Amino acid sequence: MENNTFQLTWNEAKPHFLNNIQSPTSLSEMFLNDEVIEHILEQSILYAGQKGDRDFVIGAVDLKIFAILFASGYNVLPRRRMFCENSNDVKNNAISEAMPRCGFEEIMQYLHFSI
């Protein structure tokens, strides 16, 4: 992330554990450790290959940024694409500036993991 700011705002007292969140990547690290991320990467690349896309590439940083989806549970919109729209009532700068929409959609298409 290049000089983009990421800020969560709260109507009430901010939960203490959120004090160190500086980016979508740091938010994802609260939920996903390196072992889980590596498993998701391997399974997603395998799944893309099974679907015929042998060129699909995803890295750990991409997946950590993809964790911007955690915000979609907090800020619910009718469609995922609305997070990147320019309309003031739906645009989420932290999401739209963290990853291009095409990258987000491609990861969403092939995100896959099994136990």
Backbone as XML, in Angstrom:
<?xml version="1.0"?>
<chain id="A" units="angstrom">
  <residue number="1" name="MET">
    <atom name="N" x="0.836" y="-1.160" z="0.000"/>
    <atom name="CA" x="0.000" y="0.000" z="0.000"/>
    <atom name="C" x="0.892" y="1.237" z="0.000"/>
  </residue>
  <residue number="2" name="GLU">
    <atom name="N" x="0.696" y="2.125" z="-0.937"/>
    <atom name="CA" x="1.567" y="3.277" z="-1.095"/>
    <atom name="C" x="0.900" y="4.545" z="-0.560"/>
  </residue>
  <residue number="3" name="ASN">
    <atom name="N" x="1.339" y="5.009" z="0.595"/>
    <atom name="CA" x="0.866" y="6.265" z="1.175"/>
    <atom name="C" x="-0.651" y="6.392" z="1.254"/>
  </residue>
  <residue number="4" name="ASN">
    <atom name="N" x="-1.354" y="5.277" z="1.249"/>
    <atom name="CA" x="-2.794" y="5.326" z="1.430"/>
    <atom name="C" x="-3.079" y="5.306" z="2.921"/>
  </residue>
  <residue number="5" name="THR">
    <atom name="N" x="-4.082" y="6.046" z="3.331"/>
    <atom name="CA" x="-4.432" y="6.034" z="4.741"/>
    <atom name="C" x="-5.580" y="5.065" z="4.957"/>
  </residue>
  <residue number="6" name="PHE">
    <atom name="N" x="-5.572" y="4.477" z="6.110"/>
    <atom name="CA" x="-6.604" y="3.515" z="6.472"/>
    <atom name="C" x="-7.048" y="3.868" z="7.870"/>
  </residue>
  <residue number="7" name="GLN">
    <atom name="N" x="-8.306" y="4.182" z="8.034"/>
    <atom name="CA" x="-8.770" y="4.587" z="9.344"/>
    <atom name="C" x="-10.161" y="4.023" z="9.586"/>
  </residue>
  <residue number="8" name="LEU">
    <atom name="N" x="-10.314" y="3.361" z="10.722"/>
    <atom name="CA" x="-11.626" y="2.909" z="11.152"/>
    <atom name="C" x="-12.190" y="3.965" z="12.092"/>
  </residue>
  <residue number="9" name="THR">
    <atom name="N" x="-13.468" y="4.270" z="11.950"/>
    <atom name="CA" x="-14.096" y="5.221" z="12.856"/>
    <atom name="C" x="-15.195" y="4.510" z="13.633"/>
  </residue>
  <residue number="10" name="TRP">
    <atom name="N" x="-15.422" y="4.968" z="14.849"/>
    <atom name="CA" x="-16.378" y="4.315" z="15.746"/>
    <atom name="C" x="-17.320" y="5.346" z="16.338"/>
  </residue>
  <residue number="11" name="ASN">
    <atom name="N" x="-18.572" y="4.959" z="16.500"/>
    <atom name="CA" x="-19.555" y="5.821" z="17.155"/>
    <atom name="C" x="-19.425" y="5.749" z="18.672"/>
  </residue>
  <residue number="12" name="GLU">
    <atom name="N" x="-18.899" y="4.654" z="19.166"/>
    <atom name="CA" x="-18.716" y="4.456" z="20.600"/>
    <atom name="C" x="-17.233" y="4.230" z="20.853"/>
  </residue>
  <residue number="13" name="ALA">
    <atom name="N" x="-16.900" y="3.803" z="22.063"/>
    <atom name="CA" x="-15.494" y="3.543" z="22.392"/>
    <atom name="C" x="-14.932" y="2.456" z="21.476"/>
  </residue>
  <residue number="14" name="LYS">
    <atom name="N" x="-13.804" y="2.742" z="20.886"/>
    <atom name="CA" x="-13.143" y="1.796" z="19.983"/>
    <atom name="C" x="-12.622" y="0.602" z="20.784"/>
  </residue>
  <residue number="15" name="PRO">
    <atom name="N" x="-12.888" y="-0.634" z="20.319"/>
    <atom name="CA" x="-12.343" y="-1.805" z="21.017"/>
    <atom name="C" x="-10.817" y="-1.731" z="21.089"/>
  </residue>
  <residue number="16" name="HIS">
    <atom name="N" x="-10.257" y="-2.022" z="22.242"/>
    <atom name="CA" x="-8.819" y="-1.890" z="22.483"/>
    <atom name="C" x="-7.972" y="-2.686" z="21.489"/>
  </residue>
  <residue number="17" name="PHE">
    <atom name="N" x="-8.416" y="-3.893" z="21.118"/>
    <atom name="CA" x="-7.605" y="-4.735" z="20.237"/>
    <atom name="C" x="-7.461" y="-4.162" z="18.833"/>
  </residue>
  <residue number="18" name="LEU">
    <atom name="N" x="-8.227" y="-3.150" z="18.497"/>
    <atom name="CA" x="-8.142" y="-2.554" z="17.165"/>
    <atom name="C" x="-7.180" y="-1.370" z="17.092"/>
  </residue>
  <residue number="19" name="ASN">
    <atom name="N" x="-6.509" y="-1.051" z="18.169"/>
    <atom name="CA" x="-5.625" y="0.119" z="18.188"/>
    <atom name="C" x="-4.456" y="0.023" z="17.223"/>
  </residue>
  <residue number="20" name="ASN">
    <atom name="N" x="-4.014" y="-1.177" z="16.876"/>
    <atom name="CA" x="-2.839" y="-1.333" z="16.019"/>
    <atom name="C" x="-3.171" y="-1.571" z="14.555"/>
  </residue>
  <residue number="21" name="ILE">
    <atom name="N" x="-4.406" y="-1.427" z="14.167"/>
    <atom name="CA" x="-4.776" y="-1.647" z="12.769"/>
    <atom name="C" x="-4.400" y="-0.412" z="11.961"/>
  </residue>
  <residue number="22" name="GLN">
    <atom name="N" x="-3.476" y="-0.586" z="11.032"/>
    <atom name="CA" x="-3.004" y="0.512" z="10.202"/>
    <atom name="C" x="-3.379" y="0.336" z="8.738"/>
  </residue>
  <residue number="23" name="SER">
    <atom name="N" x="-3.758" y="-0.877" z="8.342"/>
    <atom name="CA" x="-4.018" y="-1.165" z="6.934"/>
    <atom name="C" x="-4.918" y="-2.385" z="6.829"/>
  </residue>
  <residue number="24" name="PRO">
    <atom name="N" x="-5.479" y="-2.638" z="5.639"/>
    <atom name="CA" x="-6.241" y="-3.875" z="5.450"/>
    <atom name="C" x="-5.387" y="-5.111" z="5.736"/>
  </residue>
  <residue number="25" name="THR">
    <atom name="N" x="-4.089" y="-5.019" z="5.456"/>
    <atom name="CA" x="-3.195" y="-6.150" z="5.711"/>
    <atom name="C" x="-3.100" y="-6.430" z="7.205"/>
  </residue>
  <residue number="26" name="SER">
    <atom name="N" x="-2.944" y="-5.398" z="8.006"/>
    <atom name="CA" x="-2.854" y="-5.629" z="9.450"/>
    <atom name="C" x="-4.179" y="-6.128" z="10.013"/>
  </residue>
  <residue number="27" name="LEU">
    <atom name="N" x="-5.280" y="-5.731" z="9.405"/>
    <atom name="CA" x="-6.582" y="-6.247" z="9.814"/>
    <atom name="C" x="-6.660" y="-7.746" z="9.547"/>
  </residue>
  <residue number="28" name="SER">
    <atom name="N" x="-6.208" y="-8.182" z="8.379"/>
    <atom name="CA" x="-6.265" y="-9.612" z="8.044"/>
    <atom name="C" x="-5.396" y="-10.444" z="8.968"/>
  </residue>
  <residue number="29" name="GLU">
    <atom name="N" x="-4.284" y="-9.879" z="9.414"/>
    <atom name="CA" x="-3.365" y="-10.625" z="10.280"/>
    <atom name="C" x="-3.971" y="-10.918" z="11.647"/>
  </residue>
  <residue number="30" name="MET">
    <atom name="N" x="-5.050" y="-10.235" z="11.980"/>
    <atom name="CA" x="-5.749" y="-10.542" z="13.225"/>
    <atom name="C" x="-6.508" y="-11.860" z="13.112"/>
  </residue>
  <residue number="31" name="PHE">
    <atom name="N" x="-6.843" y="-12.263" z="11.886"/>
    <atom name="CA" x="-7.680" y="-13.436" z="11.668"/>
    <atom name="C" x="-6.950" y="-14.599" z="11.014"/>
  </residue>
  <residue number="32" name="LEU">
    <atom name="N" x="-5.922" y="-14.308" z="10.230"/>
    <atom name="CA" x="-5.253" y="-15.339" z="9.438"/>
    <atom name="C" x="-3.761" y="-15.369" z="9.746"/>
  </residue>
  <residue number="33" name="ASN">
    <atom name="N" x="-3.250" y="-16.523" z="10.186"/>
    <atom name="CA" x="-1.805" y="-16.633" z="10.386"/>
    <atom name="C" x="-1.153" y="-17.106" z="9.086"/>
  </residue>
  <residue number="34" name="ASP">
    <atom name="N" x="0.176" y="-17.152" z="9.046"/>
    <atom name="CA" x="0.899" y="-17.502" z="7.820"/>
    <atom name="C" x="0.551" y="-18.897" z="7.316"/>
  </residue>
  <residue number="35" name="GLU">
    <atom name="N" x="0.326" y="-19.833" z="8.219"/>
    <atom name="CA" x="-0.008" y="-21.204" z="7.818"/>
    <atom name="C" x="-1.365" y="-21.253" z="7.111"/>
  </residue>
  <residue number="36" name="VAL">
    <atom name="N" x="-2.331" y="-20.546" z="7.632"/>
    <atom name="CA" x="-3.656" y="-20.504" z="7.009"/>
    <atom name="C" x="-3.574" y="-19.804" z="5.658"/>
  </residue>
  <residue number="37" name="ILE">
    <atom name="N" x="-2.844" y="-18.709" z="5.595"/>
    <atom name="CA" x="-2.691" y="-17.979" z="4.335"/>
    <atom name="C" x="-2.046" y="-18.868" z="3.278"/>
  </residue>
  <residue number="38" name="GLU">
    <atom name="N" x="-0.991" y="-19.575" z="3.635"/>
    <atom name="CA" x="-0.313" y="-20.459" z="2.685"/>
    <atom name="C" x="-1.261" y="-21.545" z="2.183"/>
  </residue>
  <residue number="39" name="HIS">
    <atom name="N" x="-2.074" y="-22.095" z="3.065"/>
    <atom name="CA" x="-3.039" y="-23.125" z="2.671"/>
    <atom name="C" x="-4.066" y="-22.562" z="1.682"/>
  </residue>
  <residue number="40" name="ILE">
    <atom name="N" x="-4.584" y="-21.383" z="1.974"/>
    <atom name="CA" x="-5.559" y="-20.758" z="1.081"/>
    <atom name="C" x="-4.928" y="-20.464" z="-0.277"/>
  </residue>
  <residue number="41" name="LEU">
    <atom name="N" x="-3.682" y="-19.990" z="-0.295"/>
    <atom name="CA" x="-2.987" y="-19.718" z="-1.557"/>
    <atom name="C" x="-2.867" y="-20.984" z="-2.391"/>
  </residue>
  <residue number="42" name="GLU">
    <atom name="N" x="-2.372" y="-22.051" z="-1.776"/>
    <atom name="CA" x="-2.196" y="-23.320" z="-2.494"/>
    <atom name="C" x="-3.519" y="-23.830" z="-3.054"/>
  </residue>
  <residue number="43" name="GLN">
    <atom name="N" x="-4.553" y="-23.821" z="-2.236"/>
    <atom name="CA" x="-5.849" y="-24.341" z="-2.665"/>
    <atom name="C" x="-6.483" y="-23.472" z="-3.750"/>
  </residue>
  <residue number="44" name="SER">
    <atom name="N" x="-6.322" y="-22.171" z="-3.655"/>
    <atom name="CA" x="-6.902" y="-21.270" z="-4.650"/>
    <atom name="C" x="-6.217" y="-21.422" z="-6.001"/>
  </residue>
  <residue number="45" name="ILE">
    <atom name="N" x="-4.901" y="-21.555" z="-6.000"/>
    <atom name="CA" x="-4.161" y="-21.762" z="-7.255"/>
    <atom name="C" x="-4.532" y="-23.109" z="-7.859"/>
  </residue>
  <residue number="46" name="LEU">
    <atom name="N" x="-4.649" y="-24.131" z="-7.037"/>
    <atom name="CA" x="-5.073" y="-25.450" z="-7.507"/>
    <atom name="C" x="-6.472" y="-25.375" z="-8.110"/>
  </residue>
  <residue number="47" name="TYR">
    <atom name="N" x="-7.384" y="-24.709" z="-7.443"/>
    <atom name="CA" x="-8.760" y="-24.568" z="-7.917"/>
    <atom name="C" x="-8.812" y="-23.820" z="-9.249"/>
  </residue>
  <residue number="48" name="ALA">
    <atom name="N" x="-8.045" y="-22.741" z="-9.377"/>
    <atom name="CA" x="-8.004" y="-21.993" z="-10.638"/>
    <atom name="C" x="-7.526" y="-22.894" z="-11.766"/>
  </residue>
  <residue number="49" name="GLY">
    <atom name="N" x="-6.497" y="-23.705" z="-11.510"/>
    <atom name="CA" x="-6.004" y="-24.643" z="-12.515"/>
    <atom name="C" x="-7.059" y="-25.653" z="-12.908"/>
  </residue>
  <residue number="50" name="GLN">
    <atom name="N" x="-7.826" y="-26.133" z="-11.938"/>
    <atom name="CA" x="-8.896" y="-27.087" z="-12.222"/>
    <atom name="C" x="-10.004" y="-26.451" z="-13.047"/>
  </residue>
  <residue number="51" name="LYS">
    <atom name="N" x="-10.159" y="-25.140" z="-12.928"/>
    <atom name="CA" x="-11.156" y="-24.412" z="-13.708"/>
    <atom name="C" x="-10.603" y="-23.950" z="-15.057"/>
  </residue>
  <residue number="52" name="GLY">
    <atom name="N" x="-9.361" y="-24.311" z="-15.355"/>
    <atom name="CA" x="-8.775" y="-23.998" z="-16.653"/>
    <atom name="C" x="-7.927" y="-22.745" z="-16.700"/>
  </residue>
  <residue number="53" name="ASP">
    <atom name="N" x="-7.768" y="-22.053" z="-15.601"/>
    <atom name="CA" x="-6.948" y="-20.842" z="-15.583"/>
    <atom name="C" x="-5.579" y="-21.169" z="-14.994"/>
  </residue>
  <residue number="54" name="ARG">
    <atom name="N" x="-4.656" y="-21.535" z="-15.857"/>
    <atom name="CA" x="-3.309" y="-21.912" z="-15.418"/>
    <atom name="C" x="-2.427" y="-20.682" z="-15.164"/>
  </residue>
  <residue number="55" name="ASP">
    <atom name="N" x="-2.914" y="-19.502" z="-15.530"/>
    <atom name="CA" x="-2.139" y="-18.271" z="-15.364"/>
    <atom name="C" x="-2.459" y="-17.532" z="-14.063"/>
  </residue>
  <residue number="56" name="PHE">
    <atom name="N" x="-3.436" y="-18.006" z="-13.317"/>
    <atom name="CA" x="-3.827" y="-17.327" z="-12.079"/>
    <atom name="C" x="-2.682" y="-17.348" z="-11.082"/>
  </residue>
  <residue number="57" name="VAL">
    <atom name="N" x="-2.333" y="-16.179" z="-10.580"/>
    <atom name="CA" x="-1.259" y="-16.038" z="-9.596"/>
    <atom name="C" x="-1.803" y="-15.199" z="-8.443"/>
  </residue>
  <residue number="58" name="ILE">
    <atom name="N" x="-1.487" y="-15.621" z="-7.241"/>
    <atom name="CA" x="-1.875" y="-14.869" z="-6.051"/>
    <atom name="C" x="-0.762" y="-15.010" z="-5.024"/>
  </residue>
  <residue number="59" name="GLY">
    <atom name="N" x="-0.457" y="-13.936" z="-4.350"/>
    <atom name="CA" x="0.579" y="-13.962" z="-3.320"/>
    <atom name="C" x="-0.018" y="-13.679" z="-1.955"/>
  </residue>
  <residue number="60" name="ALA">
    <atom name="N" x="0.784" y="-13.854" z="-0.931"/>
    <atom name="CA" x="0.325" y="-13.651" z="0.443"/>
    <atom name="C" x="-0.163" y="-12.221" z="0.665"/>
  </residue>
  <residue number="61" name="VAL">
    <atom name="N" x="0.535" y="-11.247" z="0.100"/>
    <atom name="CA" x="0.122" y="-9.848" z="0.277"/>
    <atom name="C" x="-1.237" y="-9.616" z="-0.374"/>
  </residue>
  <residue number="62" name="ASP">
    <atom name="N" x="-1.442" y="-10.194" z="-1.569"/>
    <atom name="CA" x="-2.737" y="-10.062" z="-2.240"/>
    <atom name="C" x="-3.856" y="-10.617" z="-1.369"/>
  </residue>
  <residue number="63" name="LEU">
    <atom name="N" x="-3.611" y="-11.785" z="-0.806"/>
    <atom name="CA" x="-4.631" y="-12.417" z="0.025"/>
    <atom name="C" x="-4.883" y="-11.607" z="1.294"/>
  </residue>
  <residue number="64" name="LYS">
    <atom name="N" x="-3.837" y="-11.057" z="1.869"/>
    <atom name="CA" x="-4.021" y="-10.234" z="3.066"/>
    <atom name="C" x="-4.820" y="-8.977" z="2.741"/>
  </residue>
  <residue number="65" name="ILE">
    <atom name="N" x="-4.550" y="-8.376" z="1.602"/>
    <atom name="CA" x="-5.325" y="-7.206" z="1.193"/>
    <atom name="C" x="-6.764" y="-7.615" z="0.906"/>
  </residue>
  <residue number="66" name="PHE">
    <atom name="N" x="-6.926" y="-8.813" z="0.354"/>
    <atom name="CA" x="-8.259" y="-9.321" z="0.050"/>
    <atom name="C" x="-9.117" y="-9.402" z="1.308"/>
  </residue>
  <residue number="67" name="ALA">
    <atom name="N" x="-8.475" y="-9.443" z="2.451"/>
    <atom name="CA" x="-9.214" y="-9.496" z="3.716"/>
    <atom name="C" x="-10.045" y="-8.237" z="3.928"/>
  </residue>
  <residue number="68" name="ILE">
    <atom name="N" x="-9.983" y="-7.305" z="2.991"/>
    <atom name="CA" x="-10.888" y="-6.166" z="3.038"/>
    <atom name="C" x="-12.335" y="-6.645" z="3.066"/>
  </residue>
  <residue number="69" name="LEU">
    <atom name="N" x="-12.549" y="-7.888" z="2.687"/>
    <atom name="CA" x="-13.896" y="-8.448" z="2.782"/>
    <atom name="C" x="-14.413" y="-8.446" z="4.211"/>
  </residue>
  <residue number="70" name="PHE">
    <atom name="N" x="-13.514" y="-8.470" z="5.190"/>
    <atom name="CA" x="-13.966" y="-8.403" z="6.576"/>
    <atom name="C" x="-14.772" y="-7.127" z="6.791"/>
  </residue>
  <residue number="71" name="ALA">
    <atom name="N" x="-14.413" y="-6.075" z="6.095"/>
    <atom name="CA" x="-15.152" y="-4.817" z="6.206"/>
    <atom name="C" x="-16.552" y="-4.948" z="5.626"/>
  </residue>
  <residue number="72" name="SER">
    <atom name="N" x="-16.744" y="-5.848" z="4.675"/>
    <atom name="CA" x="-18.056" y="-5.980" z="4.058"/>
    <atom name="C" x="-19.082" y="-6.552" z="5.029"/>
  </residue>
  <residue number="73" name="GLY">
    <atom name="N" x="-18.636" y="-7.236" z="6.072"/>
    <atom name="CA" x="-19.556" y="-7.693" z="7.104"/>
    <atom name="C" x="-19.939" y="-6.563" z="8.049"/>
  </residue>
  <residue number="74" name="TYR">
    <atom name="N" x="-19.080" y="-5.571" z="8.120"/>
    <atom name="CA" x="-19.307" y="-4.412" z="8.984"/>
    <atom name="C" x="-20.100" y="-3.333" z="8.250"/>
  </residue>
  <residue number="75" name="ASN">
    <atom name="N" x="-19.792" y="-3.155" z="6.986"/>
    <atom name="CA" x="-20.421" y="-2.144" z="6.150"/>
    <atom name="C" x="-21.106" y="-2.862" z="4.991"/>
  </residue>
  <residue number="76" name="VAL">
    <atom name="N" x="-22.339" y="-3.281" z="5.183"/>
    <atom name="CA" x="-23.040" y="-4.122" z="4.217"/>
    <atom name="C" x="-23.579" y="-3.277" z="3.068"/>
  </residue>
  <residue number="77" name="LEU">
    <atom name="N" x="-23.264" y="-3.713" z="1.846"/>
    <atom name="CA" x="-23.787" y="-3.087" z="0.638"/>
    <atom name="C" x="-24.449" y="-4.168" z="-0.216"/>
  </residue>
  <residue number="78" name="PRO">
    <atom name="N" x="-25.391" y="-3.791" z="-1.083"/>
    <atom name="CA" x="-26.083" y="-4.796" z="-1.902"/>
    <atom name="C" x="-25.156" y="-5.588" z="-2.834"/>
  </residue>
  <residue number="79" name="ARG">
    <atom name="N" x="-24.096" y="-4.949" z="-3.324"/>
    <atom name="CA" x="-23.160" y="-5.615" z="-4.241"/>
    <atom name="C" x="-21.730" y="-5.263" z="-3.841"/>
  </residue>
  <residue number="80" name="ARG">
    <atom name="N" x="-20.824" y="-6.234" z="-3.952"/>
    <atom name="CA" x="-19.403" y="-6.014" z="-3.631"/>
    <atom name="C" x="-18.812" y="-4.863" z="-4.424"/>
  </residue>
  <residue number="81" name="ARG">
    <atom name="N" x="-19.171" y="-4.756" z="-5.682"/>
    <atom name="CA" x="-18.585" y="-3.736" z="-6.554"/>
    <atom name="C" x="-18.856" y="-2.312" z="-6.057"/>
  </residue>
  <residue number="82" name="MET">
    <atom name="N" x="-19.872" y="-2.162" z="-5.241"/>
    <atom name="CA" x="-20.226" y="-0.831" z="-4.752"/>
    <atom name="C" x="-19.147" y="-0.242" z="-3.846"/>
  </residue>
  <residue number="83" name="PHE">
    <atom name="N" x="-18.310" y="-1.085" z="-3.227"/>
    <atom name="CA" x="-17.225" y="-0.579" z="-2.384"/>
    <atom name="C" x="-16.251" y="0.286" z="-3.194"/>
  </residue>
  <residue number="84" name="CYS">
    <atom name="N" x="-16.188" y="0.062" z="-4.502"/>
    <atom name="CA" x="-15.238" y="0.786" z="-5.357"/>
    <atom name="C" x="-15.903" y="1.864" z="-6.198"/>
  </residue>
  <residue number="85" name="GLU">
    <atom name="N" x="-17.197" y="2.065" z="-6.053"/>
    <atom name="CA" x="-17.875" y="3.106" z="-6.813"/>
    <atom name="C" x="-17.448" y="4.485" z="-6.316"/>
  </residue>
  <residue number="86" name="ASN">
    <atom name="N" x="-17.648" y="5.487" z="-7.136"/>
    <atom name="CA" x="-17.256" y="6.850" z="-6.772"/>
    <atom name="C" x="-18.327" y="7.600" z="-5.993"/>
  </residue>
  <residue number="87" name="SER">
    <atom name="N" x="-19.475" y="7.007" z="-5.817"/>
    <atom name="CA" x="-20.560" y="7.649" z="-5.087"/>
    <atom name="C" x="-20.213" y="7.768" z="-3.598"/>
  </residue>
  <residue number="88" name="ASN">
    <atom name="N" x="-20.361" y="8.954" z="-3.038"/>
    <atom name="CA" x="-19.979" y="9.206" z="-1.642"/>
    <atom name="C" x="-20.711" y="8.337" z="-0.633"/>
  </residue>
  <residue number="89" name="ASP">
    <atom name="N" x="-21.926" y="7.908" z="-0.956"/>
    <atom name="CA" x="-22.694" y="7.150" z="0.030"/>
    <atom name="C" x="-22.286" y="5.682" z="0.121"/>
  </residue>
  <residue number="90" name="VAL">
    <atom name="N" x="-21.508" y="5.177" z="-0.836"/>
    <atom name="CA" x="-21.110" y="3.763" z="-0.785"/>
    <atom name="C" x="-19.609" y="3.525" z="-0.909"/>
  </residue>
  <residue number="91" name="LYS">
    <atom name="N" x="-18.866" y="4.463" z="-1.478"/>
    <atom name="CA" x="-17.434" y="4.240" z="-1.699"/>
    <atom name="C" x="-16.695" y="4.060" z="-0.374"/>
  </residue>
  <residue number="92" name="ASN">
    <atom name="N" x="-15.812" y="3.078" z="-0.344"/>
    <atom name="CA" x="-14.969" y="2.821" z="0.822"/>
    <atom name="C" x="-13.529" y="2.990" z="0.358"/>
  </residue>
  <residue number="93" name="ASN">
    <atom name="N" x="-12.887" y="4.100" z="0.736"/>
    <atom name="CA" x="-11.532" y="4.392" z="0.266"/>
    <atom name="C" x="-10.533" y="3.312" z="0.648"/>
  </residue>
  <residue number="94" name="ALA">
    <atom name="N" x="-10.652" y="2.772" z="1.844"/>
    <atom name="CA" x="-9.713" y="1.735" z="2.281"/>
    <atom name="C" x="-9.777" y="0.533" z="1.350"/>
  </residue>
  <residue number="95" name="ILE">
    <atom name="N" x="-10.959" y="0.218" z="0.877"/>
    <atom name="CA" x="-11.122" y="-0.923" z="-0.023"/>
    <atom name="C" x="-10.732" y="-0.547" z="-1.446"/>
  </residue>
  <residue number="96" name="SER">
    <atom name="N" x="-11.264" y="0.550" z="-1.962"/>
    <atom name="CA" x="-11.023" y="0.892" z="-3.365"/>
    <atom name="C" x="-9.570" y="1.247" z="-3.654"/>
  </residue>
  <residue number="97" name="GLU">
    <atom name="N" x="-8.842" y="1.751" z="-2.653"/>
    <atom name="CA" x="-7.444" y="2.113" z="-2.868"/>
    <atom name="C" x="-6.481" y="0.969" z="-2.587"/>
  </residue>
  <residue number="98" name="ALA">
    <atom name="N" x="-6.937" y="-0.068" z="-1.903"/>
    <atom name="CA" x="-6.053" y="-1.177" z="-1.535"/>
    <atom name="C" x="-5.803" y="-2.135" z="-2.690"/>
  </residue>
  <residue number="99" name="MET">
    <atom name="N" x="-6.789" y="-2.309" z="-3.560"/>
    <atom name="CA" x="-6.656" y="-3.298" z="-4.626"/>
    <atom name="C" x="-7.554" y="-2.905" z="-5.795"/>
  </residue>
  <residue number="100" name="PRO">
    <atom name="N" x="-7.050" y="-3.037" z="-7.025"/>
    <atom name="CA" x="-7.902" y="-2.763" z="-8.183"/>
    <atom name="C" x="-9.084" y="-3.727" z="-8.210"/>
  </residue>
  <residue number="101" name="ARG">
    <atom name="N" x="-10.206" y="-3.254" z="-8.718"/>
    <atom name="CA" x="-11.409" y="-4.084" z="-8.764"/>
    <atom name="C" x="-11.178" y="-5.382" z="-9.525"/>
  </residue>
  <residue number="102" name="CYS">
    <atom name="N" x="-10.423" y="-5.334" z="-10.627"/>
    <atom name="CA" x="-10.200" y="-6.553" z="-11.411"/>
    <atom name="C" x="-9.416" y="-7.589" z="-10.602"/>
  </residue>
  <residue number="103" name="GLY">
    <atom name="N" x="-8.462" y="-7.156" z="-9.798"/>
    <atom name="CA" x="-7.717" y="-8.087" z="-8.955"/>
    <atom name="C" x="-8.607" y="-8.686" z="-7.888"/>
  </residue>
  <residue number="104" name="PHE">
    <atom name="N" x="-9.441" y="-7.866" z="-7.309"/>
    <atom name="CA" x="-10.378" y="-8.318" z="-6.294"/>
    <atom name="C" x="-11.332" y="-9.354" z="-6.876"/>
  </residue>
  <residue number="105" name="GLU">
    <atom name="N" x="-11.891" y="-9.072" z="-8.040"/>
    <atom name="CA" x="-12.846" y="-9.985" z="-8.674"/>
    <atom name="C" x="-12.186" y="-11.307" z="-9.058"/>
  </residue>
  <residue number="106" name="GLU">
    <atom name="N" x="-10.943" y="-11.264" z="-9.536"/>
    <atom name="CA" x="-10.251" y="-12.494" z="-9.918"/>
    <atom name="C" x="-9.984" y="-13.367" z="-8.691"/>
  </residue>
  <residue number="107" name="ILE">
    <atom name="N" x="-9.546" y="-12.766" z="-7.603"/>
    <atom name="CA" x="-9.330" y="-13.542" z="-6.379"/>
    <atom name="C" x="-10.659" y="-14.115" z="-5.902"/>
  </residue>
  <residue number="108" name="MET">
    <atom name="N" x="-11.709" y="-13.322" z="-5.944"/>
    <atom name="CA" x="-13.025" y="-13.797" z="-5.516"/>
    <atom name="C" x="-13.469" y="-14.994" z="-6.352"/>
  </residue>
  <residue number="109" name="GLN">
    <atom name="N" x="-13.153" y="-14.972" z="-7.629"/>
    <atom name="CA" x="-13.541" y="-16.055" z="-8.533"/>
    <atom name="C" x="-12.880" y="-17.377" z="-8.149"/>
  </residue>
  <residue number="110" name="TYR">
    <atom name="N" x="-11.625" y="-17.335" z="-7.708"/>
    <atom name="CA" x="-10.876" y="-18.564" z="-7.464"/>
    <atom name="C" x="-10.568" y="-18.845" z="-5.993"/>
  </residue>
  <residue number="111" name="LEU">
    <atom name="N" x="-10.998" y="-17.988" z="-5.090"/>
    <atom name="CA" x="-10.740" y="-18.228" z="-3.675"/>
    <atom name="C" x="-11.347" y="-19.568" z="-3.274"/>
  </residue>
  <residue number="112" name="HIS">
    <atom name="N" x="-10.512" y="-20.431" z="-2.764"/>
    <atom name="CA" x="-10.966" y="-21.782" z="-2.441"/>
    <atom name="C" x="-10.041" y="-22.379" z="-1.393"/>
  </residue>
  <residue number="113" name="PHE">
    <atom name="N" x="-10.609" y="-23.055" z="-0.444"/>
    <atom name="CA" x="-9.787" y="-23.810" z="0.497"/>
    <atom name="C" x="-10.629" y="-24.913" z="1.108"/>
  </residue>
  <residue number="114" name="SER">
    <atom name="N" x="-9.961" y="-25.974" z="1.443"/>
    <atom name="CA" x="-10.618" y="-27.128" z="2.054"/>
    <atom name="C" x="-9.829" y="-27.537" z="3.288"/>
  </residue>
  <residue number="115" name="ILE">
    <atom name="N" x="-10.438" y="-28.345" z="4.064"/>
    <atom name="CA" x="-9.792" y="-28.797" z="5.302"/>
    <atom name="C" x="-9.022" y="-30.078" z="5.048"/>
  </residue>
</chain>
